[in-house]
Amino acid sequence: MQTLFPTLTLSQQEDLVAAYRYQCKVYSHINTPLYKGIVEMLIDLKAKGYILAVATGKGRNGLNRMLAQSKTENMFSATICADEANSKPDPSMIIALLKQLNIDPRQALMVGDSSYDLDMANNAGIKSLAVSYGVHERSILAQCDPIAIVDCLATELQTYI
């Protein structure tokens, strides 16, 4: 909330966090489906030996719920949430994942839909790939210098890995 609403007081930011958490709890029963082709893409990547991880601004409970709803909890070798590390664009989430998985930063790729994701990757010294659908529009994503901006991750990722 500090990044999204820097002019608000700390108390107002805390109120927004509380309201966000409340909304997440109230609507937790609603399934948020993944984009078309993503589950199949994850299965294919895992079968090819890629190590998959999640660095998210969600809290642990929210991520676990989403992974269970999408039946993708076994796709990822590691996950880290905003309530376990500094929030994006701070690189600590990626750095922790790289260390935990023993991955050289030169071998990693962050896929994201926001400038926060891409800036986190830049701050961690890893490449990023932007998706054009999601939080930020293409012009904002381009300012973060990703290797590319794709319109369909499920069909275009193979070009960049």
Sequence and secondary structure as in RCSB ss.txt:
>XXXX:A:sequence
MQTLFPTLTLSQQEDLVAAYRYQCKVYSHINTPLYKGIVEMLIDLKAKGYILAVATGKGRNGLNRMLAQSKTENM
FSATICADEANSKPDPSMIIALLKQLNIDPRQALMVGDSSYDLDMANNAGIKSLAVSYGVHERSILAQCDPIAIV
DCLATELQTYI
>XXXX:A:secstr
 TTT TTS HHHHHHHHHHHHHHHHHTTTS     TTHHHHHHHHHHTT   EEEESS HHHHHHHHHHHT TTS
 SEEEETTTS  TTSTHHHHHHHHHHT  GGG EEEESSHHHHHHHHHHT EEEEESSSSS HHHHHTT  S EE
S HHHHGGGT 
